[in-house]
Amino acid sequence: MMCLMVCLKACLVTCLMACLKACLMECLVTCLMAYLMECLMAYLMECLMAYLMECLMVYLMACLVTCLVTCLVTCLMACLMAYLMAYLMARLMVRLMAFLMACLMACLMACLMACLMACLMACLMACLMAYLIVCLMACLMAYLVACLMVRLMACLMACLMACLIVCLMAYLVACLMVRLMARLMACLMACLMACLMVCLMACLMAYLMLCLMAYLMLCLMACLMAYLMACLMACLIPCLMPCLKACLMPCLMPCLMTFCFQLRQAVAEDTCCFGTIDTWLLFKLTKDVLEWPTLLYVVTAIFHSPQSGRYNIADQQAAMYGECCFDVGNVNITMGTGAFVDINTGSKPHTSAAGLYPVVGWKIGEEVVYLAEGNAADTGTAIKWAQGLELFSDVQETSAMAYSVADSDGVCFVPSFSGLQAPLNDPTACASFMGLTPSTNKCHLVRAILESVAFSVRQLYQTMLRETCIPVTKIRVDGGVCTNDFVMQLTTDLIGQKLARPVHHEISCRGAAFVAGLGVGFWKDKEELKRLHTADQMFVPRQAAQSGTELGVVSAEYEAVLRSWEKALQRSMGWYSSRA
C-alpha cells in the first residue's frame, strides 16, 4: 500500500507538474503573443496616425495655399474689376457729365429760343391784329364808298383780271420757249464743238503721223546715204589717194613754202625734217641722238616693210600671247582694273547666252585662234577706292594687313561700282559692305576687299569650266593685283590649281612685241617665245599640298564665307532699279 501510494503520489505529482508546466507555457505564449500583437498594433496605429496626420497636414497646407492663392487672385481680380469699374465709371461719369451739360445747354438754348419766339410771335400777333383792325376799318369805309360804284368797279376788275391772265400766260409761254430754245442751242453748240474737236484731233494725228513717217524716211535715207557714201569712199580712197598725192604734193610744198614763214626759215637753215608720228616719237625718245634719215629707215623697216604688214592686237589677247598660252586649254587670268579670265578654245569660237563671250585671239597667216573671255569689273578699282579712303597708305601693305587677322570678321564686300558681270549680269547692282560690327577694323575691311577679288575670279573660273567643258592645261596670271601674295594664295586655294606669277606682271606690251617680232622674223617660232617666259613664283593650293586632297575642293574654312559673299551679291542686285 505504501508503495502504491508513493507511486500514485509520484504519478500525480508528475502529472500535475506536467499539466502545470503546459498550462504555464501556454499562458506565457498567449501573454507574449497578446503583448506582441498589442505592441504591433500600437506601432501600426502610431505609424498610421503619423501618416494620416502628415497627409492631413499636407492637405491642409494645400488647401491653405489654394485658399490663399484663390483669395489673392480674387483680391487681384476684385481690385482689377474695381479699377476697371472705377475707370469705366469715371469715363461714364465724364460722358454723363458731358451729356448732362449738353442737355442743360440744349434746354437753356431751347428755353431761350422759346422765349425769343414767344416774344417775336407776340409782337407779330400784335402787329397783325393792329393791321387787321386798320384793314377792317378801311374796308368798312371803302365798302360804304364802293357800294355806290360796285357794278362799275366789277366790270373794270373783270376786264383787268382777264388782261392780266392773258399777259401772264403769254409771258409763261415766252419764257418756256426761250428756255427750250436755249437748251436746243446749247445741245447744237456742244455737238458742233465735239465734231470740230474730233476733226481737229484727226487732223493733228494725221499731221503727226505724216511728220513721223517723214522723219523716219529721212533717217532711213540719211543712214542709207551714209552707208553708200562710206562704201563709195572705201572704194574710191585707195584708188584716189595715189593720184591725189601725185597731184597735190608738187603744189602743196610751194604753197607751204610761200605762206609758212617757219617752214621757209627751217628749210633755209637745213633743220626741216619730214616724217610720221612714229619718227617724231623715236626722235624724242632717243634725245636727238639718231639722225633723221636713220629714224625714217628704222620706222619704215618696222612698220612699212612689205614682209611685215600691219599687226594689231588687243589688250587681253596680247596678254594671252605674252603668257605663251598658245594651246587649247591654256588659261590666263588678268587681275588689273578688272578681273579677266581667258581660255584658248582653238579654232572654234565659244557661244554663250549669259556667261562668257567669244573673242578672236589672233590671226597670223591662215591660223585663227579664238578665246572665251569673262570679266568682273572694279576689282582693282575697289583697291584704289579703299586707298582713297585711307584704309591703307601703300598697296603693298594690304597683303600683310589681310594676314594680320584670322578672317574678315563676317564682313563681305561686293565690288560692283559699275554693276555685276558674268555670270549674274546685273548692271543695277551696287557696291556694298555687309556684316559690319563694332569689332570691325581696317584690317577686316581690307581683307574683305581682297577676298572679293579672289571670289570674283573663282566665280568666273567656275563659269568657264561649266560652259566650255575644256580641260585646263595650265594657268598663268598677270596684272597689277597679282603682286599681292594674299590674293594669289587665296585664288589658288579657291580654284584648286597651281598659278604661275611672271617676273614682269604687265604682259600685254610683251605680247604685242612677240607678235611684231614674229612678223618681222626677229623670232622664228612660238617655241622660241616659250623659252623666253620666266615665272617669278608658283602658288600651290595649301589644302592639297598639306593633306593630299583632290585639287579644286574648297576648304571648309571658306565654304561659309563664300556662301555669305554670294548672299551679299544677291542682296546687292537690283539696287538702283528698286530705288528708282
C-alpha positions as CSV (number, residue, x, y, z in Angstrom):
1,M,0.0,0.0,0.0
2,M,2.7,2.3,0.8
3,C,4.5,1.7,-2.5
4,L,1.2,2.1,-4.3
5,M,0.6,5.4,-2.5
6,V,4.1,6.5,-3.3
7,C,3.7,5.6,-6.9
8,L,0.3,7.2,-7.1
9,K,1.7,10.3,-5.4
10,A,4.7,10.4,-7.8
11,C,2.4,9.9,-10.8
12,L,0.1,12.5,-9.5
13,V,2.9,15.0,-8.8
14,T,4.4,14.3,-12.2
15,C,1.0,14.8,-14.0
16,L,0.3,17.9,-12.0
17,M,3.7,19.3,-12.8
18,A,3.4,18.4,-16.4
19,C,-0.1,20.0,-16.6
20,L,1.1,23.0,-14.6
21,K,4.1,23.4,-16.9
22,A,1.9,23.0,-20.0
23,C,-0.6,25.5,-18.7
24,L,2.1,27.9,-17.7
25,M,3.8,27.6,-21.1
26,E,0.5,28.1,-22.9
27,C,-0.3,31.2,-20.7
28,L,3.1,32.6,-21.2
29,V,2.9,32.1,-25.0
30,T,-0.6,33.5,-25.0
31,C,0.5,36.5,-23.0
32,L,3.6,37.0,-25.1
33,M,1.6,36.8,-28.3
34,A,-1.0,39.2,-26.9
35,Y,1.7,41.6,-25.9
36,L,3.5,41.4,-29.2
37,M,0.2,41.9,-31.0
38,E,-0.6,44.8,-28.8
39,C,2.8,46.4,-29.4
40,L,2.5,45.7,-33.2
41,M,-1.0,47.2,-33.3
42,A,0.2,50.2,-31.2
43,Y,3.1,50.7,-33.6
44,L,0.9,50.3,-36.7
45,M,-1.6,52.7,-35.2
46,E,1.1,55.1,-34.4
47,C,2.5,54.9,-38.0
48,L,-0.9,55.1,-39.4
49,M,-1.8,58.1,-37.3
50,A,1.5,59.8,-38.2
51,Y,0.9,59.1,-41.9
52,L,-2.7,60.3,-41.6
53,M,-1.5,63.4,-39.7
54,E,1.1,64.1,-42.4
55,C,-1.4,63.7,-45.2
56,L,-3.8,65.8,-43.3
57,M,-1.2,68.5,-42.8
58,V,-0.2,68.3,-46.5
59,Y,-3.9,68.5,-47.4
60,L,-4.4,71.4,-45.0
61,M,-1.4,73.2,-46.3
62,A,-2.5,72.6,-49.9
63,C,-6.0,73.8,-49.0
64,L,-4.5,76.8,-47.2
65,V,-2.2,77.6,-50.1
66,T,-5.1,77.2,-52.5
67,C,-7.3,79.4,-50.4
68,L,-4.5,82.0,-50.1
69,V,-3.9,81.9,-53.9
70,T,-7.6,82.0,-54.5
71,C,-8.0,84.8,-52.1
72,L,-5.1,86.6,-53.7
73,V,-6.4,86.1,-57.2
74,T,-9.8,87.0,-56.1
75,C,-8.5,90.2,-54.4
76,L,-6.4,91.0,-57.5
77,M,-9.4,90.3,-59.7
78,A,-11.6,92.4,-57.4
79,C,-9.0,95.2,-57.4
80,L,-8.8,94.9,-61.2
81,M,-12.5,94.9,-61.6
82,A,-12.8,97.8,-59.1
83,Y,-10.2,99.6,-61.1
84,L,-11.9,98.9,-64.3
85,M,-15.3,99.7,-62.9
86,A,-13.8,102.9,-61.4
87,Y,-12.2,103.7,-64.8
88,L,-15.4,102.9,-66.6
89,M,-17.5,104.8,-64.1
90,A,-15.1,107.7,-64.5
91,R,-15.4,107.5,-68.2
92,L,-19.1,107.1,-67.9
93,M,-19.3,110.0,-65.4
94,V,-17.3,112.2,-67.7
95,R,-19.5,111.2,-70.6
96,L,-22.6,111.6,-68.5
97,M,-21.5,115.0,-67.3
98,A,-20.8,116.0,-70.9
99,F,-24.2,114.6,-71.9
100,L,-25.9,116.4,-68.9
101,M,-24.0,119.6,-69.8
102,A,-25.1,119.2,-73.4
103,C,-28.7,118.6,-72.3
104,L,-28.6,121.5,-70.0
105,M,-27.2,123.7,-72.7
106,A,-29.8,122.4,-75.1
107,C,-32.6,123.1,-72.6
108,L,-31.2,126.6,-71.9
109,M,-31.0,127.2,-75.6
110,A,-34.5,125.8,-76.2
111,C,-35.9,128.0,-73.4
112,L,-34.1,131.0,-74.7
113,M,-35.3,130.3,-78.2
114,A,-38.8,129.6,-76.9
115,C,-38.8,132.9,-75.1
116,L,-37.5,134.7,-78.1
117,M,-40.0,133.0,-80.3
118,A,-42.8,133.8,-77.9
119,C,-41.8,137.5,-77.8
120,L,-41.5,137.6,-81.5
121,M,-44.8,135.9,-82.0
122,A,-46.5,138.2,-79.6
123,C,-45.1,141.2,-81.4
124,L,-46.1,139.7,-84.8
125,M,-49.6,138.9,-83.5
126,A,-50.0,142.5,-82.1
127,C,-48.8,144.0,-85.4
128,L,-51.1,141.6,-87.3
129,M,-54.1,142.5,-85.1
130,A,-53.4,146.2,-85.5
131,Y,-53.0,145.7,-89.2
132,L,-56.3,143.7,-89.4
133,I,-58.2,146.3,-87.5
134,V,-56.9,149.0,-89.7
135,C,-57.7,147.0,-92.8
136,L,-61.1,146.2,-91.4
137,M,-61.8,149.9,-90.8
138,A,-60.5,150.7,-94.2
139,C,-62.6,148.0,-95.8
140,L,-65.6,149.2,-93.9
141,M,-65.1,152.8,-95.1
142,A,-64.3,151.6,-98.6
143,Y,-67.4,149.4,-98.6
144,L,-69.6,152.4,-97.9
145,V,-67.9,154.2,-100.8
146,A,-67.7,151.1,-103.1
147,C,-71.3,150.2,-102.7
148,L,-72.1,153.0,-105.0
149,M,-69.7,152.1,-107.7
150,V,-69.7,148.3,-107.2
151,R,-71.1,147.4,-110.6
152,L,-68.7,149.7,-112.5
153,M,-65.7,148.5,-110.5
154,A,-66.8,144.9,-111.0
155,C,-66.7,145.3,-114.8
156,L,-63.4,147.1,-114.7
157,M,-61.9,144.5,-112.4
158,A,-63.1,141.6,-114.6
159,C,-61.5,143.3,-117.7
160,L,-58.3,144.0,-115.8
161,M,-58.1,140.4,-114.5
162,A,-58.7,139.0,-118.0
163,C,-55.9,141.2,-119.3
164,L,-53.6,140.2,-116.5
165,I,-54.3,136.5,-117.1
166,V,-53.7,136.8,-120.8
167,C,-50.4,138.7,-120.3
168,L,-49.2,136.1,-117.7
169,M,-49.9,133.2,-120.0
170,A,-48.1,134.9,-122.8
171,Y,-45.1,135.6,-120.5
172,L,-45.0,132.0,-119.3
173,V,-45.3,130.7,-122.8
174,A,-42.5,133.0,-124.0
175,C,-40.2,132.0,-121.0
176,L,-40.8,128.3,-121.8
177,M,-40.0,128.9,-125.4
178,V,-36.8,130.8,-124.6
179,R,-35.6,128.1,-122.2
180,L,-36.3,125.4,-124.8
181,M,-34.5,127.4,-127.5
182,A,-31.6,128.0,-125.1
183,R,-31.2,124.3,-124.4
184,L,-31.6,123.4,-128.0
185,M,-28.9,125.9,-129.0
186,A,-26.6,124.6,-126.2
187,C,-27.1,121.0,-127.5
188,L,-26.4,122.1,-131.0
189,M,-23.3,124.0,-129.9
190,A,-22.0,121.1,-127.9
191,C,-22.5,118.7,-130.9
192,L,-20.8,121.2,-133.2
193,M,-17.8,121.6,-130.8
194,A,-17.5,117.9,-130.4
195,C,-17.5,117.4,-134.2
196,L,-14.9,120.2,-134.5
197,M,-12.7,118.7,-131.8
198,V,-12.9,115.2,-133.4
199,C,-11.9,116.7,-136.8
200,L,-9.1,118.7,-135.2
201,M,-7.7,115.6,-133.4
202,A,-8.0,113.6,-136.5
203,C,-6.1,116.2,-138.5
204,L,-3.5,116.6,-135.8
205,M,-3.0,112.8,-135.6
206,A,-2.7,112.6,-139.3
207,Y,-0.2,115.5,-139.3
208,L,1.9,113.9,-136.6
209,M,1.8,110.5,-138.4
210,L,2.9,112.3,-141.6
211,C,5.7,114.1,-139.7
212,L,6.8,110.8,-138.0
213,M,6.8,109.0,-141.3
214,A,8.7,111.8,-143.0
215,Y,11.3,111.8,-140.1
216,L,11.7,108.0,-140.3
217,M,12.0,108.2,-144.1
218,L,14.6,111.0,-143.7
219,C,16.5,109.0,-141.1
220,L,16.4,105.9,-143.3
221,M,17.5,107.9,-146.3
222,A,20.3,109.5,-144.2
223,C,21.5,106.1,-143.0
224,L,21.3,104.7,-146.5
225,M,23.2,107.7,-147.9
226,A,25.8,107.5,-145.2
227,Y,26.3,103.8,-145.8
228,L,26.5,104.4,-149.6
229,M,29.0,107.2,-149.0
230,A,31.0,105.1,-146.7
231,C,31.1,102.2,-149.2
232,L,31.9,104.7,-152.0
233,M,34.7,106.3,-150.0
234,A,36.1,102.9,-149.0
235,C,36.3,102.0,-152.7
236,L,37.5,105.3,-154.0
237,I,40.0,106.4,-151.4
238,P,42.5,103.6,-152.1
239,C,42.3,104.5,-155.8
240,L,42.3,108.2,-155.4
241,M,45.0,108.6,-152.7
242,P,48.0,107.9,-155.1
243,C,46.5,110.3,-157.6
244,L,45.9,113.0,-155.0
245,K,49.4,112.6,-153.6
246,A,50.9,112.8,-157.1
247,C,48.8,115.9,-157.9
248,L,48.7,117.7,-154.6
249,M,52.2,117.2,-153.3
250,P,54.0,119.2,-156.1
251,C,51.6,122.0,-155.5
252,L,51.4,121.7,-151.7
253,M,55.1,122.2,-151.0
254,P,55.4,125.5,-152.9
255,C,52.2,126.8,-151.2
256,L,53.6,125.8,-147.7
257,M,56.9,127.5,-148.6
258,T,55.1,130.6,-149.6
259,F,52.7,131.0,-146.7
260,C,54.6,129.4,-143.8
261,F,57.4,131.6,-142.6
262,Q,58.7,129.0,-140.0
263,L,58.9,126.3,-142.7
264,R,60.8,128.7,-145.1
265,Q,63.2,129.5,-142.2
266,A,63.7,125.8,-141.3
267,V,64.4,125.0,-145.0
268,A,66.9,127.9,-145.2
269,E,68.7,126.7,-142.0
270,D,68.6,123.0,-143.1
271,T,66.7,121.9,-140.0
272,C,63.4,120.9,-141.6
273,C,62.5,117.2,-141.2
274,F,59.6,115.3,-142.6
275,G,58.2,112.0,-141.2
276,T,55.4,110.4,-139.3
277,I,54.4,110.4,-135.6
278,D,56.5,107.2,-135.2
279,T,59.6,109.0,-136.4
280,W,58.9,112.0,-134.2
281,L,58.5,109.7,-131.1
282,L,61.7,107.9,-131.8
283,F,63.5,111.2,-132.3
284,K,62.3,112.5,-129.0
285,L,62.8,109.2,-127.1
286,T,66.4,108.9,-128.3
287,K,67.0,112.6,-127.3
288,D,68.0,113.6,-130.9
289,V,70.8,111.0,-131.0
290,L,69.6,109.3,-134.2
291,E,69.8,111.3,-137.4
292,W,66.5,111.9,-139.2
293,P,67.2,109.7,-142.2
294,T,68.2,106.8,-139.9
295,L,64.9,107.3,-138.0
296,L,62.9,107.2,-141.2
297,Y,64.7,104.0,-142.2
298,V,64.0,102.3,-138.8
299,V,60.3,103.2,-138.8
300,T,59.9,102.2,-142.4
301,A,61.7,98.9,-141.7
302,I,59.5,98.0,-138.8
303,F,56.0,99.3,-139.7
304,H,56.1,99.6,-143.5
305,S,58.1,96.6,-144.6
306,P,56.4,94.6,-147.3
307,Q,57.2,91.4,-145.4
308,S,55.8,92.5,-142.0
309,G,52.5,94.1,-143.0
310,R,50.4,95.6,-140.1
311,Y,49.8,93.8,-136.8
312,N,47.0,94.8,-134.4
313,I,46.3,93.0,-131.1
314,A,44.0,94.0,-128.2
315,D,44.8,94.1,-124.5
316,Q,43.7,90.7,-123.2
317,Q,44.7,88.9,-126.4
318,A,48.2,90.4,-126.1
319,A,48.3,89.2,-122.5
320,M,47.4,85.7,-123.6
321,Y,50.1,85.9,-126.3
322,G,52.7,87.3,-123.9
323,E,52.0,84.5,-121.4
324,C,52.6,82.0,-124.3
325,C,49.1,80.5,-123.9
326,F,49.2,79.1,-127.5
327,D,47.5,75.7,-126.9
328,V,43.9,74.7,-126.3
329,G,43.0,74.7,-122.6
330,N,45.6,77.4,-121.7
331,V,44.1,79.9,-119.3
332,N,45.3,83.4,-118.5
333,I,43.9,85.4,-115.5
334,T,44.4,89.1,-115.6
335,M,44.0,91.0,-112.3
336,G,44.1,94.7,-113.1
337,T,41.5,97.4,-113.0
338,G,39.1,94.5,-113.7
339,A,39.5,90.7,-113.5
340,F,39.6,88.8,-116.8
341,V,39.6,85.1,-117.3
342,D,40.5,83.9,-120.9
343,I,40.8,80.4,-122.2
344,N,42.2,79.2,-125.5
345,T,39.4,77.4,-127.4
346,G,41.4,76.8,-130.5
347,S,39.8,77.2,-133.9
348,K,36.2,77.1,-132.7
349,P,34.6,80.1,-131.1
350,H,32.6,79.6,-127.9
351,T,29.0,80.6,-127.7
352,S,27.1,81.5,-124.6
353,A,23.8,83.3,-123.7
354,A,24.7,84.8,-120.3
355,G,28.2,83.8,-119.4
356,L,31.5,84.0,-121.3
357,Y,31.7,85.7,-124.7
358,P,33.8,84.7,-127.7
359,V,36.7,86.9,-129.0
360,V,39.3,86.5,-131.7
361,G,42.6,85.9,-130.0
362,W,44.9,86.4,-133.0
363,K,45.2,85.7,-136.7
364,I,48.7,85.1,-138.1
365,G,48.6,83.9,-141.7
366,E,45.9,81.2,-142.0
367,E,45.9,80.4,-138.3
368,V,42.9,81.9,-136.4
369,V,42.7,81.3,-132.6
370,Y,39.6,82.0,-130.6
371,L,39.3,82.8,-126.9
372,A,36.4,82.6,-124.4
373,E,36.5,85.5,-122.1
374,G,34.7,86.5,-118.9
375,N,35.3,89.6,-116.8
376,A,34.4,91.1,-113.5
377,A,34.9,94.9,-113.4
378,D,36.1,97.0,-110.5
379,T,38.4,94.6,-108.7
380,G,41.5,96.8,-108.9
381,T,39.2,99.8,-108.8
382,A,38.0,98.7,-105.4
383,I,41.6,98.6,-104.0
384,K,42.3,102.1,-105.3
385,W,39.0,103.3,-103.8
386,A,40.0,101.8,-100.4
387,Q,43.3,103.6,-100.7
388,G,41.5,106.8,-101.3
389,L,39.5,106.2,-98.1
390,E,42.9,106.0,-96.3
391,L,42.3,102.3,-95.2
392,F,46.0,101.9,-96.1
393,S,48.7,104.2,-97.4
394,D,50.6,101.8,-99.7
395,V,49.1,99.0,-101.8
396,Q,52.0,96.7,-100.8
397,E,50.7,96.9,-97.2
398,T,47.4,95.2,-98.0
399,S,48.7,91.6,-98.0
400,A,50.3,92.0,-94.5
401,M,47.1,93.6,-93.2
402,A,45.0,90.7,-94.6
403,Y,47.3,88.2,-93.0
404,S,47.2,90.1,-89.6
405,V,43.7,88.9,-88.9
406,A,42.3,85.4,-88.8
407,D,39.3,86.3,-91.0
408,S,37.2,89.2,-92.2
409,D,35.0,89.1,-89.0
410,G,32.0,88.3,-91.1
411,V,32.4,91.3,-93.4
412,C,31.6,90.8,-97.1
413,F,32.4,93.3,-99.9
414,V,30.7,93.4,-103.2
415,P,32.9,95.2,-105.8
416,S,30.2,96.3,-108.2
417,F,30.8,100.0,-108.8
418,S,29.7,99.5,-112.4
419,G,27.3,96.6,-111.9
420,L,27.9,92.8,-111.9
421,Q,29.1,90.9,-115.0
422,A,29.1,87.2,-115.8
423,P,27.5,85.1,-114.7
424,L,25.0,87.3,-112.9
425,N,25.0,90.2,-115.4
426,D,23.1,92.9,-113.4
427,P,24.1,96.5,-114.3
428,T,21.8,97.8,-111.5
429,A,23.8,96.1,-108.7
430,C,25.5,98.4,-106.1
431,A,28.8,98.1,-104.4
432,S,28.4,97.4,-100.7
433,F,29.9,96.4,-97.4
434,M,27.8,93.9,-95.4
435,G,28.2,92.3,-92.0
436,L,29.8,95.3,-90.2
437,T,30.0,95.1,-86.4
438,P,31.5,97.3,-83.7
439,S,34.6,95.0,-83.7
440,T,35.3,95.6,-87.4
441,N,38.6,97.4,-88.1
442,K,40.6,98.4,-91.1
443,C,42.3,95.1,-91.5
444,H,39.0,93.3,-91.6
445,L,37.8,95.7,-94.3
446,V,41.0,95.3,-96.4
447,R,40.8,91.5,-96.1
448,A,37.1,91.6,-97.2
449,I,38.1,93.7,-100.3
450,L,41.0,91.3,-101.2
451,E,38.7,88.3,-100.7
452,S,36.1,89.7,-103.1
453,V,38.8,89.8,-105.8
454,A,39.6,86.1,-105.3
455,F,35.9,85.2,-105.1
456,S,35.2,87.0,-108.4
457,V,38.0,85.2,-110.1
458,R,36.7,81.8,-108.7
459,Q,33.2,82.7,-109.9
460,L,34.5,83.4,-113.5
461,Y,36.7,80.2,-113.4
462,Q,33.7,78.0,-112.4
463,T,31.6,79.6,-115.2
464,M,34.4,78.9,-117.7
465,L,34.6,75.2,-116.6
466,R,30.9,74.8,-116.7
467,E,30.4,76.4,-120.2
468,T,33.4,75.4,-122.2
469,C,34.0,71.8,-120.9
470,I,37.6,72.2,-122.0
471,P,40.3,70.6,-119.7
472,V,42.6,73.2,-118.2
473,T,46.2,72.5,-119.0
474,K,47.9,75.5,-117.4
475,I,47.0,78.8,-115.8
476,R,49.1,82.0,-116.0
477,V,48.4,85.2,-114.0
478,D,49.3,88.8,-114.8
479,G,48.1,92.4,-113.8
480,G,49.0,94.7,-111.0
481,V,46.8,92.9,-108.4
482,C,48.8,89.6,-108.9
483,T,51.7,91.1,-106.9
484,N,49.5,90.7,-103.8
485,D,50.5,87.4,-102.2
486,F,47.3,87.1,-100.2
487,V,45.1,87.4,-103.3
488,M,47.3,84.9,-105.2
489,Q,47.3,82.3,-102.5
490,L,43.6,82.6,-101.8
491,T,42.8,82.4,-105.5
492,T,44.9,79.2,-105.8
493,D,43.1,77.7,-102.8
494,L,39.7,78.5,-104.2
495,I,40.2,77.2,-107.7
496,G,42.4,74.3,-106.6
497,Q,45.0,74.9,-109.4
498,K,48.6,76.0,-109.5
499,L,49.1,79.6,-110.5
500,A,52.4,80.9,-112.0
501,R,53.1,84.6,-111.5
502,P,55.5,86.1,-114.0
503,V,58.5,88.3,-113.2
504,H,57.0,91.3,-115.0
505,H,53.3,91.5,-114.3
506,E,52.4,93.9,-117.2
507,I,52.3,91.3,-120.0
508,S,50.2,93.0,-122.7
509,C,53.1,95.0,-124.1
510,R,55.3,91.9,-124.2
511,G,52.6,90.1,-126.2
512,A,52.4,92.9,-128.7
513,A,56.2,92.8,-129.1
514,F,56.0,89.0,-129.6
515,V,53.5,89.3,-132.4
516,A,55.5,92.1,-134.1
517,G,58.8,90.2,-133.6
518,L,57.4,87.0,-135.2
519,G,56.0,89.1,-138.0
520,V,59.3,90.7,-139.0
521,G,61.2,87.5,-138.3
522,F,63.0,88.5,-135.2
523,W,61.9,85.3,-133.6
524,K,61.5,82.1,-135.6
525,D,58.6,80.3,-134.0
526,K,56.5,80.0,-130.8
527,E,58.8,77.5,-129.2
528,E,61.4,80.2,-129.0
529,L,58.9,82.5,-127.3
530,K,58.1,79.9,-124.7
531,R,61.7,79.6,-123.8
532,L,61.7,83.4,-123.0
533,H,58.9,83.0,-120.5
534,T,60.0,83.0,-116.8
535,A,57.9,82.7,-113.7
536,D,58.6,84.6,-110.5
537,Q,56.7,82.4,-108.1
538,M,54.5,79.3,-108.3
539,F,51.5,79.2,-105.9
540,V,50.2,75.8,-104.9
541,P,46.8,75.1,-103.1
542,R,47.5,74.7,-99.4
543,Q,44.9,72.1,-98.7
544,A,46.2,69.9,-101.5
545,A,49.8,70.4,-100.5
546,Q,49.2,69.7,-96.8
547,S,46.7,66.9,-96.8
548,G,46.9,65.5,-100.3
549,T,43.2,66.2,-101.0
550,E,41.9,66.5,-104.5
551,L,42.5,69.7,-106.4
552,G,39.5,72.0,-106.8
553,V,37.9,71.2,-103.4
554,V,37.2,74.4,-101.4
555,S,38.3,74.1,-97.8
556,A,35.7,74.1,-95.1
557,E,37.3,77.4,-93.8
558,Y,36.0,79.3,-96.8
559,E,32.7,77.5,-97.6
560,A,30.7,79.6,-95.1
561,V,32.5,82.8,-96.3
562,L,31.7,82.0,-99.9
563,R,28.0,81.4,-99.1
564,S,27.9,84.7,-97.2
565,W,29.5,86.5,-100.1
566,E,27.1,85.0,-102.6
567,K,24.2,86.1,-100.3
568,A,25.7,89.6,-100.3
569,L,25.8,89.5,-104.1
570,Q,22.1,88.6,-104.3
571,R,21.2,91.5,-101.9
572,S,23.2,94.0,-103.9
573,M,21.4,93.1,-107.1
574,G,18.7,95.4,-108.5
575,W,19.6,98.2,-106.0
576,Y,19.3,101.1,-108.4
577,S,16.2,99.7,-110.3
578,S,14.3,99.3,-107.0
579,R,15.3,102.7,-105.7
580,A,14.2,104.3,-109.0
